[in-house]
Amino acid sequence: MSAFNAIGADQEVDTNAFTPGVEPRATWCPGCGDFAVLKTLKQAMVERGKNPDEVLLVTGIGCSGKLSSYFESYGFHSIHGRSLPVARAATLANPNLEVVAAGGDGDGYGIGGNHFTHTARENHDMTYIVFNNEIFGLTKGQTSPTSPKGHKSKTQPSGSAKNPIRPLEWGLNAGATYIARTAAVNPRQATEILVEAMDHDGFAHIDFLTQCPTWNKDAKQYVPYIDVQDSEDFEFDVHDRDEAAQMMRETDTRLHQGEILTGRFFVEEGRPSYSEEKRQTGQMPDEPIVEQYFDDDAEWKPSADLLDRHR
């Protein structure tokens, strides 16, 4: 068994479909939750009947950024916190592409926080996976936006004086139309949520709890599977914004107390995506940009003409 199969090994996955022909050596630490994200993402793509050439995976910087190297599809390894702007451009240029963006809690909720807010607000049609291990792992253990108050690290040796951000409520307030939390220790649920998120028309935000056994051994999500509860066991309407907000407040508070609640928290159907809004107002071409690019008869205007127009 390779290191890529270390977590979630009980699942049947067509590894040939989304595994690179020359599989790179895994640089994630043994026991890292990122292996589960990779494996469940492959499983979700197989269940949706996708081929690698129908998928674009955009990543930022950090341990999570390596995901695009281990996943067979079109890939773009962007700079720190910038996976979402690249993914947004791709969805607008080619609406037929399955676009998935990924980043860590430092990458997505820290450096790229502004992009997260506005991508959710505009409801771009894509799936955004945030590896939440409450630490900067690749740079060896600095406090991140999701580290709990009092957490001691190299950058906060006396303990963090900051309250951690609340990712689920942030996504809801920003305007995400699908919000869920899952965990590396629950690969079956994670696969189901990834499939749902990619089926969703609009911006789907998944807070994916992953363990960092090297730099954050005290993280509360590094718990046995039996301690993880499912939101389906609680009585609330995922389509009701107020009830979803209440559940999110409770679970984000209890997360750092060791009570893990995962599952779907909010789903809004029927709201047009950003590209659909633009299309309705005549600001999007009828033919996707990517198809125009391959049209030999297309008339292209030099960029100098555009510059002259705006002078």
C-alpha positions as CSV (number, residue, x, y, z in Angstrom):
1,M,0.0,0.0,0.0
2,S,1.4,3.4,-1.0
3,A,1.3,6.4,1.3
4,F,-1.5,7.8,-0.9
5,N,-3.8,5.1,0.3
6,A,-2.9,5.4,4.0
7,I,-6.3,6.9,5.0
8,G,-9.7,5.8,3.8
9,A,-8.3,2.5,2.4
10,D,-11.6,0.7,2.8
11,Q,-13.1,2.7,-0.1
12,E,-13.2,1.3,-3.7
13,V,-11.5,3.9,-5.9
14,D,-10.6,3.8,-9.6
15,T,-7.1,5.1,-8.9
16,N,-6.1,4.8,-12.5
17,A,-8.5,7.5,-13.6
18,F,-7.2,10.4,-11.5
19,T,-3.7,9.2,-10.6
20,P,-0.8,10.6,-12.6
21,G,0.9,8.2,-15.0
22,V,4.1,9.0,-13.1
23,E,3.0,9.2,-9.5
24,P,5.1,11.7,-7.6
25,R,6.6,10.7,-4.2
26,A,4.3,12.0,-1.5
27,T,5.8,14.7,0.6
28,W,3.0,14.8,3.0
29,C,3.8,13.4,6.5
30,P,2.7,9.9,7.4
31,G,-0.8,10.2,8.9
32,C,-1.5,13.6,7.3
33,G,-5.2,14.2,6.7
34,D,-4.4,15.5,3.2
35,F,-4.2,11.9,1.9
36,A,-7.9,11.6,2.7
37,V,-8.8,14.7,0.8
38,L,-7.0,13.4,-2.3
39,K,-8.6,10.0,-2.1
40,T,-12.1,11.3,-1.5
41,L,-11.8,13.8,-4.3
42,K,-10.8,11.0,-6.7
43,Q,-13.7,8.9,-5.5
44,A,-16.1,11.8,-5.9
45,M,-15.0,12.4,-9.5
46,V,-15.4,8.7,-10.3
47,E,-18.9,8.8,-8.8
48,R,-19.8,11.8,-10.9
49,G,-18.6,10.1,-14.0
50,K,-16.0,12.7,-14.8
51,N,-12.9,12.2,-16.9
52,P,-9.6,14.0,-16.0
53,D,-9.8,16.3,-19.1
54,E,-13.2,17.6,-17.8
55,V,-11.7,18.8,-14.5
56,L,-9.5,21.8,-13.4
57,L,-8.0,21.7,-10.0
58,V,-6.6,25.1,-8.8
59,T,-4.4,25.2,-5.6
60,G,-2.7,27.8,-3.6
61,I,0.5,27.5,-1.5
62,G,1.1,25.2,1.4
63,C,0.8,21.4,2.0
64,S,-2.7,21.7,0.4
65,G,-1.1,23.2,-2.7
66,K,0.5,19.9,-3.6
67,L,-2.9,18.4,-4.3
68,S,-2.8,19.4,-7.9
69,S,0.5,17.6,-8.4
70,Y,-1.0,14.3,-7.1
71,F,-4.2,14.5,-9.0
72,E,-4.6,13.7,-12.7
73,S,-6.5,16.5,-14.4
74,Y,-5.8,20.0,-15.7
75,G,-4.1,21.8,-12.8
76,F,-2.9,25.2,-11.8
77,H,-0.6,25.7,-8.8
78,S,-1.2,29.4,-8.1
79,I,0.5,31.8,-5.6
80,H,-0.4,32.1,-1.9
81,G,-4.1,32.7,-1.3
82,R,-4.9,33.2,-5.0
83,S,-6.5,30.0,-6.1
84,L,-10.0,31.5,-6.2
85,P,-9.3,34.3,-8.7
86,V,-7.7,31.8,-11.0
87,A,-10.6,29.4,-10.6
88,R,-13.1,32.3,-11.1
89,A,-11.5,33.1,-14.5
90,A,-11.7,29.5,-15.5
91,T,-15.4,29.2,-14.7
92,L,-16.2,32.3,-16.8
93,A,-14.0,31.2,-19.7
94,N,-15.2,27.6,-19.8
95,P,-18.5,26.9,-18.0
96,N,-18.4,23.2,-19.1
97,L,-15.3,22.6,-17.0
98,E,-15.6,21.1,-13.5
99,V,-13.6,23.7,-11.5
100,V,-12.4,22.8,-8.0
101,A,-10.2,25.2,-5.9
102,A,-8.3,24.1,-2.8
103,G,-6.3,25.8,-0.1
104,G,-5.3,25.5,3.5
105,D,-6.8,27.5,6.4
106,G,-3.9,29.9,6.3
107,D,-4.0,30.1,2.5
108,G,-7.7,30.4,2.2
109,Y,-8.9,32.1,5.4
110,G,-5.8,34.3,5.9
111,I,-3.9,35.4,2.9
112,G,-6.8,34.7,0.5
113,G,-9.6,35.8,2.9
114,N,-10.6,38.7,0.7
115,H,-11.0,36.5,-2.3
116,F,-13.0,34.0,-0.3
117,T,-15.5,36.7,0.7
118,H,-16.0,38.1,-2.8
119,T,-16.1,34.7,-4.6
120,A,-18.8,33.6,-2.2
121,R,-20.7,36.9,-2.5
122,E,-20.7,36.7,-6.3
123,N,-21.7,33.0,-6.2
124,H,-19.2,31.7,-8.8
125,D,-20.1,28.2,-9.9
126,M,-17.3,26.1,-8.4
127,T,-16.3,24.0,-5.4
128,Y,-13.8,25.3,-2.8
129,I,-12.1,22.9,-0.4
130,V,-10.3,24.4,2.6
131,F,-7.9,22.0,4.4
132,N,-8.5,23.1,8.0
133,N,-5.8,21.7,10.3
134,E,-5.6,24.9,12.5
135,I,-1.9,25.4,11.6
136,F,0.5,26.6,9.0
137,G,2.0,23.1,8.3
138,L,4.4,23.6,5.3
139,T,6.2,26.4,7.0
140,K,6.5,24.3,10.2
141,G,3.8,25.2,12.6
142,Q,2.9,28.9,12.9
143,T,-0.4,30.0,14.3
144,S,-3.1,30.2,11.6
145,P,-6.5,32.0,11.5
146,T,-8.3,28.9,12.8
147,S,-5.9,28.1,15.6
148,P,-7.8,28.2,18.9
149,K,-7.2,31.0,21.4
150,G,-4.3,30.1,23.7
151,H,-2.7,27.8,21.1
152,K,1.1,27.8,21.6
153,S,3.3,27.8,18.5
154,K,6.6,29.1,17.2
155,T,5.0,32.4,16.4
156,Q,2.9,32.5,19.6
157,P,5.1,30.8,22.2
158,S,3.0,32.2,25.1
159,G,-0.3,31.3,23.4
160,S,-2.4,33.0,20.8
161,A,-4.4,36.0,22.2
162,K,-6.7,35.9,19.1
163,N,-10.1,34.3,18.8
164,P,-10.2,31.9,15.9
165,I,-12.3,32.8,12.9
166,R,-15.5,30.9,12.3
167,P,-15.3,29.5,8.7
168,L,-18.9,28.3,8.3
169,E,-20.5,31.5,9.5
170,W,-18.1,33.5,7.4
171,G,-19.1,31.6,4.3
172,L,-22.8,32.1,5.1
173,N,-22.5,35.8,5.7
174,A,-20.5,36.2,2.5
175,G,-23.1,34.6,0.4
176,A,-22.0,31.0,-0.3
177,T,-25.0,28.9,-1.5
178,Y,-23.7,25.5,-0.3
179,I,-21.8,25.2,3.0
180,A,-20.6,21.9,4.6
181,R,-18.0,20.6,6.9
182,T,-16.5,17.2,6.8
183,A,-13.4,15.4,8.2
184,A,-10.5,13.3,7.0
185,V,-11.5,10.7,9.6
186,N,-14.9,10.2,7.8
187,P,-14.0,9.5,4.2
188,R,-17.5,8.2,3.2
189,Q,-19.2,11.3,4.3
190,A,-16.5,13.4,2.7
191,T,-17.0,11.7,-0.6
192,E,-20.8,12.3,-0.4
193,I,-20.4,15.9,0.4
194,L,-17.9,16.5,-2.4
195,V,-20.3,14.9,-4.9
196,E,-23.1,17.1,-3.7
197,A,-20.9,20.2,-3.7
198,M,-19.9,19.7,-7.3
199,D,-23.5,19.0,-8.3
200,H,-24.5,22.3,-6.8
201,D,-25.1,25.3,-9.1
202,G,-23.2,28.1,-7.4
203,F,-20.4,28.5,-4.9
204,A,-19.9,25.5,-2.7
205,H,-17.7,25.9,0.4
206,I,-16.4,22.8,2.2
207,D,-14.4,23.2,5.4
208,F,-12.5,20.0,5.5
209,L,-11.0,19.1,8.9
210,T,-7.6,17.5,8.5
211,Q,-5.1,16.5,11.1
212,C,-1.5,17.6,11.1
213,P,0.3,15.0,13.2
214,T,3.6,16.7,12.9
215,W,3.0,20.4,13.8
216,N,-0.4,20.3,15.5
217,K,-0.7,17.2,17.6
218,D,-3.2,18.8,20.0
219,A,-5.8,19.7,17.3
220,K,-9.3,18.7,18.5
221,Q,-10.2,17.1,15.1
222,Y,-7.5,14.5,15.6
223,V,-10.1,12.3,17.4
224,P,-11.4,8.8,16.9
225,Y,-14.1,8.5,14.3
226,I,-16.8,7.7,16.9
227,D,-16.5,11.2,18.3
228,V,-17.6,12.8,15.0
229,Q,-21.3,13.6,14.8
230,D,-23.4,14.2,11.7
231,S,-25.6,17.3,11.2
232,E,-28.3,15.0,9.8
233,D,-28.9,13.8,13.4
234,F,-30.0,17.3,14.5
235,E,-33.3,18.9,13.7
236,F,-32.8,21.9,11.6
237,D,-33.6,23.0,8.0
238,V,-30.5,23.3,5.9
239,H,-32.5,25.6,3.6
240,D,-33.3,28.0,6.4
241,R,-30.6,30.7,6.8
242,D,-31.5,31.5,10.4
243,E,-31.5,27.8,11.5
244,A,-28.3,27.1,9.6
245,A,-26.6,30.1,11.2
246,Q,-27.6,28.9,14.7
247,M,-26.2,25.4,14.0
248,M,-23.0,27.0,12.6
249,R,-22.5,29.1,15.7
250,E,-22.9,26.1,18.0
251,T,-20.6,23.8,16.1
252,D,-17.8,26.4,15.6
253,T,-17.9,27.1,19.3
254,R,-17.9,23.4,20.3
255,L,-15.2,22.5,17.7
256,H,-12.4,23.8,20.0
257,Q,-14.0,22.0,22.9
258,G,-13.6,18.6,21.2
259,E,-17.2,18.2,19.9
260,I,-17.0,17.6,16.2
261,L,-20.1,18.1,14.1
262,T,-19.9,17.6,10.4
263,G,-22.3,17.5,7.4
264,R,-24.3,19.9,5.4
265,F,-25.2,23.2,7.1
266,F,-26.7,25.4,4.4
267,V,-28.0,24.9,0.9
268,E,-29.6,27.6,-1.2
269,E,-31.1,26.5,-4.5
270,G,-32.2,28.6,-7.4
271,R,-29.9,31.6,-7.0
272,P,-28.2,32.4,-10.3
273,S,-24.4,32.0,-10.5
274,Y,-22.2,35.0,-11.3
275,S,-21.8,33.9,-14.9
276,E,-25.6,33.4,-15.3
277,E,-26.2,36.9,-13.9
278,K,-23.7,38.3,-16.4
279,R,-25.3,36.3,-19.2
280,Q,-28.8,37.7,-18.3
281,T,-27.5,41.2,-18.5
282,G,-25.8,40.7,-21.8
283,Q,-22.3,40.9,-20.4
284,M,-21.2,37.4,-21.4
285,P,-20.8,36.2,-24.9
286,D,-23.2,33.5,-26.1
287,E,-20.3,31.3,-27.1
288,P,-17.9,30.5,-24.2
289,I,-14.5,32.3,-24.5
290,V,-12.7,29.0,-24.6
291,E,-14.5,27.9,-27.7
292,Q,-13.8,31.2,-29.4
293,Y,-10.1,30.6,-28.7
294,F,-10.1,27.5,-30.9
295,D,-12.1,29.2,-33.7
296,D,-9.6,29.8,-36.5
297,D,-12.0,32.3,-38.1
298,A,-12.4,34.5,-34.9
299,E,-11.4,38.1,-35.3
300,W,-9.1,39.1,-32.5
301,K,-8.5,42.6,-31.5
302,P,-4.9,43.6,-30.5
303,S,-4.7,44.6,-26.9
304,A,-3.3,48.0,-28.1
305,D,-6.9,48.7,-29.4
306,L,-8.3,48.2,-26.0
307,L,-5.7,50.4,-24.4
308,D,-6.5,53.2,-26.9
309,R,-10.2,52.9,-26.1
310,H,-9.6,53.5,-22.4
311,R,-7.1,56.3,-22.7
